[in-house]
Amino acid sequence: MSKEGLKRARGPRVQALLVVLAIGVAGVAWAGCGDDDSGETVDAGEIQNQIEKGVEEATDGVEKGVEEAKQGVEEGNEQAREGIEKGTEEAEKGIEKGKEEAQKGIEEGEKYGDRYSP
């Protein structure tokens, strides 16, 4: 898949992941709110901070994953280039060897042809 294709496919997924994480963090915070026997209440600012922190951590994780993926693609491309170069060199060597063998065959044929020609 091309880099452009990866960018297009990744964009909506990243956004969806961030929304899901934000909703999950909000749900956890909400579950901690309410009337309970301890009398503790959770401040709306604290909930907002937890949500923002969760979204920030998710964003950092996604960015790290994207960078690792890019690095893996670049390494794969480099290995492919090296393989192509090596294959090209080997093919060129084979062609040269084939030319030499053909030339030897021509020379041998001419030598025997001169001997046995009328």
Summary of the structure (lengths in Angstrom):
residues: 118
radius of gyration: 34.2
end to end distance: 67.3
largest distance: 120.7
contacts: 240
relative contact order: 0.06
helix: 87%
strand: 0%
